[in-house]
Amino acid sequence: MKKWNTKKIAMLGVLIALQITASRLLGINLSPSLRLSISDSFILLAGIWFGPVGGALTGGLADLTGCLLKGEAYLPILGVSPILVGFLAGLAAPVLRKSKNILVYGGIIAAISCVTSVLYRSWAFSQAFGMSFIGLLGPRALQAVFMVIANTMVVYELYRSPVTTMVYEEQEMEKLAKQRPLS
């Protein structure tokens, strides 16, 4: 995300609002360390559409804002995970942009989920709350299976929507504007 303009900032704001809604209002809390939601879908899309920086900012700001709005304590150790989701999605964006295969999306989202949700979040919960890291891995891995399927379907369908065309057209117009010399 090289140049920040009003449209990009507004789009990231919409993705942050959608993430907060999906996570805090529509999510289903199974335990203090497990929540079922499609909230990562919007962070993943931010990374795909706007690169690693846009994805990381969306993840971090959505987590911080969601905690503040819900009156929950913000724990930076847990806030790293959504930042990583957006950053890793941004790194994977070139592969996802070229693919029309839902299995490619699913594989990349599964890899991101394995690193962030299963491994990192299990470790973060064990550090923040004194829970057993090994004891968290099983339930979080099972949760990740369902979340990968749901997030893959949401990201794949939204990526194929007209919104993606709008985002990329705007980015192309910015590139053309840079190439034209001012006279």
Disulfide bonds with the S-S distance in Angstrom:
none
